[in-house]
Amino acid sequence: MKKLITAAAVMAVLLVCSCSNGNAGAPDALIDSIVSEVSEQSGEDGIDLDLTVMNANMIYATVYNIVTEPEAYYGKTLKLVGYFDTSYDERLDTRYYFVVIPDATACCSQGLEFMCSSDISYPDDYPDPGTDIEVTGTLDRYDEEGHTYYYIKTGGIDLR
């Protein structure tokens, strides 16, 4: 009986290991695929990466990758949909604006900061927090208090 259990355990380990088919790095491969696709494509409308045409899982993976590896997307034109949010830092006397993209289960939202290049002011020219918006712009960066932050530089936001 003991030999049978040992043999079954060895078979299970071999089965699991043999099924991986060398794809143990699949998440890295997905990230590399997204980055190379962004590098190679440029839409007819000048948009390098249109998240509005992706399914929920792909949007989550792409936004996660933008947040964790922003340099790969620096200078790329992005189009995304989410809801508007804002925060104010009293110490720096600075207001920040975000497009928040919920994931498929609405548990793990990611926010990307954006700045409008047009002369608009808060709250008059912005929607209420929680309003669905569409943002199209170029991923840029700035330094603040010794840290580099990435944001979407846009001409404005569209209500959805």
PyRosetta script that sets phi, psi and omega in degrees:
from pyrosetta import init, pose_from_sequence

init()
pose = pose_from_sequence("MKKLITAAAVMAVLLVCSCSNGNAGAPDALIDSIVSEVSEQSGEDGIDLDLTVMNANMIYATVYNIVTEPEAYYGKTLKLVGYFDTSYDERLDTRYYFVVIPDATACCSQGLEFMCSSDISYPDDYPDPGTDIEVTGTLDRYDEEGHTYYYIKTGGIDLR")
pose.set_psi(1, -41.4)
pose.set_omega(1, -179.3)
pose.set_phi(2, -63.8)
pose.set_psi(2, -38.2)
pose.set_omega(2, 178.5)
pose.set_phi(3, -66.2)
pose.set_psi(3, -36.2)
pose.set_omega(3, 179.7)
pose.set_phi(4, -65.5)
pose.set_psi(4, -42.2)
pose.set_omega(4, 178.9)
pose.set_phi(5, -66.7)
pose.set_psi(5, -41.7)
pose.set_omega(5, 179.0)
pose.set_phi(6, -63.9)
pose.set_psi(6, -43.7)
pose.set_omega(6, 178.9)
pose.set_phi(7, -63.2)
pose.set_psi(7, -41.2)
pose.set_omega(7, 178.4)
pose.set_phi(8, -63.6)
pose.set_psi(8, -40.1)
pose.set_omega(8, 179.1)
pose.set_phi(9, -65.6)
pose.set_psi(9, -42.2)
pose.set_omega(9, 178.4)
pose.set_phi(10, -63.6)
pose.set_psi(10, -43.0)
pose.set_omega(10, 178.9)
pose.set_phi(11, -62.5)
pose.set_psi(11, -41.0)
pose.set_omega(11, 179.1)
pose.set_phi(12, -62.8)
pose.set_psi(12, -43.3)
pose.set_omega(12, 178.8)
pose.set_phi(13, -63.2)
pose.set_psi(13, -44.8)
pose.set_omega(13, 178.8)
pose.set_phi(14, -63.1)
pose.set_psi(14, -40.5)
pose.set_omega(14, 179.4)
pose.set_phi(15, -62.5)
pose.set_psi(15, -46.6)
pose.set_omega(15, -179.8)
pose.set_phi(16, -64.6)
pose.set_psi(16, -45.1)
pose.set_omega(16, -178.2)
pose.set_phi(17, -67.2)
pose.set_psi(17, -39.1)
pose.set_omega(17, -177.6)
pose.set_phi(18, -73.7)
pose.set_psi(18, -22.1)
pose.set_omega(18, -179.2)
pose.set_phi(19, -78.7)
pose.set_psi(19, -14.7)
pose.set_omega(19, -177.7)
pose.set_phi(20, -68.2)
pose.set_psi(20, -27.0)
pose.set_omega(20, 174.5)
pose.set_phi(21, 51.7)
pose.set_psi(21, 31.9)
pose.set_omega(21, 177.6)
pose.set_phi(22, 75.6)
pose.set_psi(22, 11.6)
pose.set_omega(22, -177.7)
pose.set_phi(23, -100.0)
pose.set_psi(23, 28.2)
pose.set_omega(23, -178.8)
pose.set_phi(24, -61.6)
pose.set_psi(24, -25.4)
pose.set_omega(24, -179.2)
pose.set_phi(25, -97.7)
pose.set_psi(25, 28.0)
pose.set_omega(25, -176.3)
pose.set_phi(26, -55.1)
pose.set_psi(26, -42.9)
pose.set_omega(26, 178.1)
pose.set_phi(27, -60.5)
pose.set_psi(27, -39.6)
pose.set_omega(27, 177.3)
pose.set_phi(28, -64.9)
pose.set_psi(28, -38.5)
pose.set_omega(28, 178.7)
pose.set_phi(29, -63.7)
pose.set_psi(29, -39.1)
pose.set_omega(29, 178.2)
pose.set_phi(30, -63.1)
pose.set_psi(30, -44.9)
pose.set_omega(30, 179.2)
pose.set_phi(31, -62.4)
pose.set_psi(31, -46.0)
pose.set_omega(31, 178.7)
pose.set_phi(32, -60.4)
pose.set_psi(32, -38.7)
pose.set_omega(32, 179.2)
pose.set_phi(33, -63.3)
pose.set_psi(33, -43.8)
pose.set_omega(33, 179.5)
pose.set_phi(34, -63.0)
pose.set_psi(34, -47.2)
pose.set_omega(34, -177.6)
pose.set_phi(35, -63.6)
pose.set_psi(35, -43.5)
pose.set_omega(35, -179.3)
pose.set_phi(36, -67.9)
pose.set_psi(36, -35.2)
pose.set_omega(36, 177.9)
pose.set_phi(37, -65.1)
pose.set_psi(37, -40.3)
pose.set_omega(37, 177.3)
pose.set_phi(38, -64.2)
pose.set_psi(38, -40.3)
pose.set_omega(38, -178.1)
pose.set_phi(39, -67.1)
pose.set_psi(39, -33.2)
pose.set_omega(39, -175.0)
pose.set_phi(40, -89.5)
pose.set_psi(40, -25.7)
pose.set_omega(40, -173.7)
pose.set_phi(41, -100.5)
pose.set_psi(41, 146.4)
pose.set_omega(41, 169.7)
pose.set_phi(42, -146.3)
pose.set_psi(42, 113.8)
pose.set_omega(42, -175.1)
pose.set_phi(43, -63.8)
pose.set_psi(43, 162.3)
pose.set_omega(43, 178.8)
pose.set_phi(44, -60.5)
pose.set_psi(44, -27.0)
pose.set_omega(44, -178.8)
pose.set_phi(45, -95.1)
pose.set_psi(45, 14.3)
pose.set_omega(45, 177.7)
pose.set_phi(46, 82.1)
pose.set_psi(46, 7.1)
pose.set_omega(46, 179.7)
pose.set_phi(47, -93.4)
pose.set_psi(47, 123.0)
pose.set_omega(47, 179.6)
pose.set_phi(48, -78.5)
pose.set_psi(48, -35.4)
pose.set_omega(48, -177.1)
pose.set_phi(49, -143.0)
pose.set_psi(49, 110.9)
pose.set_omega(49, -178.3)
pose.set_phi(50, -102.8)
pose.set_psi(50, 100.6)
pose.set_omega(50, -179.4)
pose.set_phi(51, -76.5)
pose.set_psi(51, -11.5)
pose.set_omega(51, -177.9)
pose.set_phi(52, -73.4)
pose.set_psi(52, -13.9)
pose.set_omega(52, -179.2)
pose.set_phi(53, -105.0)
pose.set_psi(53, 4.8)
pose.set_omega(53, -178.5)
pose.set_phi(54, -93.8)
pose.set_psi(54, 157.5)
pose.set_omega(54, 173.8)
pose.set_phi(55, -77.9)
pose.set_psi(55, 168.6)
pose.set_omega(55, -172.8)
pose.set_phi(56, -59.9)
pose.set_psi(56, -39.9)
pose.set_omega(56, -179.5)
pose.set_phi(57, -67.2)
pose.set_psi(57, -40.2)
pose.set_omega(57, 179.7)
pose.set_phi(58, -69.4)
pose.set_psi(58, -36.9)
pose.set_omega(58, 176.5)
pose.set_phi(59, -60.5)
pose.set_psi(59, -47.8)
pose.set_omega(59, -179.7)
pose.set_phi(60, -59.5)
pose.set_psi(60, -45.7)
pose.set_omega(60, -179.7)
pose.set_phi(61, -63.3)
pose.set_psi(61, -40.7)
pose.set_omega(61, -178.3)
pose.set_phi(62, -69.9)
pose.set_psi(62, -45.4)
pose.set_omega(62, 179.3)
pose.set_phi(63, -63.6)
pose.set_psi(63, -41.7)
pose.set_omega(63, 176.5)
pose.set_phi(64, -58.0)
pose.set_psi(64, -42.8)
pose.set_omega(64, 179.8)
pose.set_phi(65, -67.0)
pose.set_psi(65, -38.5)
pose.set_omega(65, 177.4)
pose.set_phi(66, -62.2)
pose.set_psi(66, -42.2)
pose.set_omega(66, -178.6)
pose.set_phi(67, -69.2)
pose.set_psi(67, -39.4)
pose.set_omega(67, -175.4)
pose.set_phi(68, -88.0)
pose.set_psi(68, -24.8)
pose.set_omega(68, 179.3)
pose.set_phi(69, -133.9)
pose.set_psi(69, 61.7)
pose.set_omega(69, -173.0)
pose.set_phi(70, -64.8)
pose.set_psi(70, -27.8)
pose.set_omega(70, -178.2)
pose.set_phi(71, -61.2)
pose.set_psi(71, -30.2)
pose.set_omega(71, 178.6)
pose.set_phi(72, -66.6)
pose.set_psi(72, -21.1)
pose.set_omega(72, -177.9)
pose.set_phi(73, -109.0)
pose.set_psi(73, -2.1)
pose.set_omega(73, -178.3)
pose.set_phi(74, -57.1)
pose.set_psi(74, 128.7)
pose.set_omega(74, -179.9)
pose.set_phi(75, 84.8)
pose.set_psi(75, -4.5)
pose.set_omega(75, 179.1)
pose.set_phi(76, -85.9)
pose.set_psi(76, 146.8)
pose.set_omega(76, 177.0)
pose.set_phi(77, -91.8)
pose.set_psi(77, 123.9)
pose.set_omega(77, -176.6)
pose.set_phi(78, -115.0)
pose.set_psi(78, 149.4)
pose.set_omega(78, 173.3)
pose.set_phi(79, -130.7)
pose.set_psi(79, 123.6)
pose.set_omega(79, -178.1)
pose.set_phi(80, -146.9)
pose.set_psi(80, 158.4)
pose.set_omega(80, 179.6)
pose.set_phi(81, -121.0)
pose.set_psi(81, 141.3)
pose.set_omega(81, 176.7)
pose.set_phi(82, -168.7)
pose.set_psi(82, -158.1)
pose.set_omega(82, 175.2)
pose.set_phi(83, -116.1)
pose.set_psi(83, 152.4)
pose.set_omega(83, -175.5)
pose.set_phi(84, -78.7)
pose.set_psi(84, 140.4)
pose.set_omega(84, 171.1)
pose.set_phi(85, -148.7)
pose.set_psi(85, 160.9)
pose.set_omega(85, -178.9)
pose.set_phi(86, -146.9)
pose.set_psi(86, 156.3)
pose.set_omega(86, 173.6)
pose.set_phi(87, -144.4)
pose.set_psi(87, 158.1)
pose.set_omega(87, -178.2)
pose.set_phi(88, -127.8)
pose.set_psi(88, 129.3)
pose.set_omega(88, 177.1)
pose.set_phi(89, -101.7)
pose.set_psi(89, 106.3)
pose.set_omega(89, -178.0)
pose.set_phi(90, -63.7)
pose.set_psi(90, -37.8)
pose.set_omega(90, -177.7)
pose.set_phi(91, -62.6)
pose.set_psi(91, -41.0)
pose.set_omega(91, 179.9)
pose.set_phi(92, -92.9)
pose.set_psi(92, -7.5)
pose.set_omega(92, -176.2)
pose.set_phi(93, 53.4)
pose.set_psi(93, 50.0)
pose.set_omega(93, -175.8)
pose.set_phi(94, -134.1)
pose.set_psi(94, 134.9)
pose.set_omega(94, 174.8)
pose.set_phi(95, -102.5)
pose.set_psi(95, 138.0)
pose.set_omega(95, 178.9)
pose.set_phi(96, -115.8)
pose.set_psi(96, 144.6)
pose.set_omega(96, -178.8)
pose.set_phi(97, -121.6)
pose.set_psi(97, 140.1)
pose.set_omega(97, -175.7)
pose.set_phi(98, -134.5)
pose.set_psi(98, 148.3)
pose.set_omega(98, 164.0)
pose.set_phi(99, -107.0)
pose.set_psi(99, 120.2)
pose.set_omega(99, -175.9)
pose.set_phi(100, -102.5)
pose.set_psi(100, 126.0)
pose.set_omega(100, -177.0)
pose.set_phi(101, -110.8)
pose.set_psi(101, 110.5)
pose.set_omega(101, 178.3)
pose.set_phi(102, -75.4)
pose.set_psi(102, 152.0)
pose.set_omega(102, 175.6)
pose.set_phi(103, -84.3)
pose.set_psi(103, -177.7)
pose.set_omega(103, -174.5)
pose.set_phi(104, -59.7)
pose.set_psi(104, -32.9)
pose.set_omega(104, -179.0)
pose.set_phi(105, -99.5)
pose.set_psi(105, 2.4)
pose.set_omega(105, 179.1)
pose.set_phi(106, 59.5)
pose.set_psi(106, 29.9)
pose.set_omega(106, 179.0)
pose.set_phi(107, -106.3)
pose.set_psi(107, -24.2)
pose.set_omega(107, -169.1)
pose.set_phi(108, -131.2)
pose.set_psi(108, 67.1)
pose.set_omega(108, -177.7)
pose.set_phi(109, -69.3)
pose.set_psi(109, 149.0)
pose.set_omega(109, 174.8)
pose.set_phi(110, -121.3)
pose.set_psi(110, 137.9)
pose.set_omega(110, 177.7)
pose.set_phi(111, -113.9)
pose.set_psi(111, 138.5)
pose.set_omega(111, 174.5)
pose.set_phi(112, -116.1)
pose.set_psi(112, 129.6)
pose.set_omega(112, 178.7)
pose.set_phi(113, -72.7)
pose.set_psi(113, 145.2)
pose.set_omega(113, 172.5)
pose.set_phi(114, -136.9)
pose.set_psi(114, 156.0)
pose.set_omega(114, 175.0)
pose.set_phi(115, -132.6)
pose.set_psi(115, 133.8)
pose.set_omega(115, 178.0)
pose.set_phi(116, -87.3)
pose.set_psi(116, 131.7)
pose.set_omega(116, 178.4)
pose.set_phi(117, -82.0)
pose.set_psi(117, -15.6)
pose.set_omega(117, 178.2)
pose.set_phi(118, -78.9)
pose.set_psi(118, 162.8)
pose.set_omega(118, -176.6)
pose.set_phi(119, -85.7)
pose.set_psi(119, 83.5)
pose.set_omega(119, 177.6)
pose.set_phi(120, -125.0)
pose.set_psi(120, 156.9)
pose.set_omega(120, -176.0)
pose.set_phi(121, -127.7)
pose.set_psi(121, 153.3)
pose.set_omega(121, 178.1)
pose.set_phi(122, -97.7)
pose.set_psi(122, 136.9)
pose.set_omega(122, 6.7)
pose.set_phi(123, -95.8)
pose.set_psi(123, -4.4)
pose.set_omega(123, -172.2)
pose.set_phi(124, -56.9)
pose.set_psi(124, -42.6)
pose.set_omega(124, -171.6)
pose.set_phi(125, -103.3)
pose.set_psi(125, 8.1)
pose.set_omega(125, 179.9)
pose.set_phi(126, -115.5)
pose.set_psi(126, 154.8)
pose.set_omega(126, 176.9)
pose.set_phi(127, -76.0)
pose.set_psi(127, 170.7)
pose.set_omega(127, 174.4)
pose.set_phi(128, -69.3)
pose.set_psi(128, 145.9)
pose.set_omega(128, 174.4)
pose.set_phi(129, -53.7)
pose.set_psi(129, 139.1)
pose.set_omega(129, -178.4)
pose.set_phi(130, 96.2)
pose.set_psi(130, -10.3)
pose.set_omega(130, 179.3)
pose.set_phi(131, -74.9)
pose.set_psi(131, 137.2)
pose.set_omega(131, 177.3)
pose.set_phi(132, -69.8)
pose.set_psi(132, 132.1)
pose.set_omega(132, -179.0)
pose.set_phi(133, -134.8)
pose.set_psi(133, 163.0)
pose.set_omega(133, 172.0)
pose.set_phi(134, -122.2)
pose.set_psi(134, 131.8)
pose.set_omega(134, -179.6)
pose.set_phi(135, -124.1)
pose.set_psi(135, 129.9)
pose.set_omega(135, 174.3)
pose.set_phi(136, -126.3)
pose.set_psi(136, 127.4)
pose.set_omega(136, 179.8)
pose.set_phi(137, -177.6)
pose.set_psi(137, -177.8)
pose.set_omega(137, -176.2)
pose.set_phi(138, -100.4)
pose.set_psi(138, 135.2)
pose.set_omega(138, 177.9)
pose.set_phi(139, -72.9)
pose.set_psi(139, 121.8)
pose.set_omega(139, -178.1)
pose.set_phi(140, -127.7)
pose.set_psi(140, -177.3)
pose.set_omega(140, -179.6)
pose.set_phi(141, -145.6)
pose.set_psi(141, 159.2)
pose.set_omega(141, 174.3)
pose.set_phi(142, -147.3)
pose.set_psi(142, 159.5)
pose.set_omega(142, 176.9)
pose.set_phi(143, -107.3)
pose.set_psi(143, 137.4)
pose.set_omega(143, 178.2)
pose.set_phi(144, -145.0)
pose.set_psi(144, 121.9)
pose.set_omega(144, 179.1)
pose.set_phi(145, 51.4)
pose.set_psi(145, 44.2)
pose.set_omega(145, 175.4)
pose.set_phi(146, 81.0)
pose.set_psi(146, 6.9)
pose.set_omega(146, 179.2)
pose.set_phi(147, -122.2)
pose.set_psi(147, 148.1)
pose.set_omega(147, 176.3)
pose.set_phi(148, -97.8)
pose.set_psi(148, 130.4)
pose.set_omega(148, 179.4)
pose.set_phi(149, -122.7)
pose.set_psi(149, 144.2)
pose.set_omega(149, 178.3)
pose.set_phi(150, -107.4)
pose.set_psi(150, 145.7)
pose.set_omega(150, -178.6)
pose.set_phi(151, -151.0)
pose.set_psi(151, 165.0)
pose.set_omega(151, 176.0)
pose.set_phi(152, -96.5)
pose.set_psi(152, 119.4)
pose.set_omega(152, 176.6)
pose.set_phi(153, -89.9)
pose.set_psi(153, 115.8)
pose.set_omega(153, -173.7)
pose.set_phi(154, -130.0)
pose.set_psi(154, 159.0)
pose.set_omega(154, 176.5)
pose.set_phi(155, -83.4)
pose.set_psi(155, -14.1)
pose.set_omega(155, -179.6)
pose.set_phi(156, 167.4)
pose.set_psi(156, 178.5)
pose.set_omega(156, 179.2)
pose.set_phi(157, -121.6)
pose.set_psi(157, 150.5)
pose.set_omega(157, 178.3)
pose.set_phi(158, -112.3)
pose.set_psi(158, 139.5)
pose.set_omega(158, 174.6)
pose.set_phi(159, -78.5)
pose.set_psi(159, 144.6)
pose.set_omega(159, -179.9)
pose.set_phi(160, -102.4)
pose.dump_pdb("model.pdb")
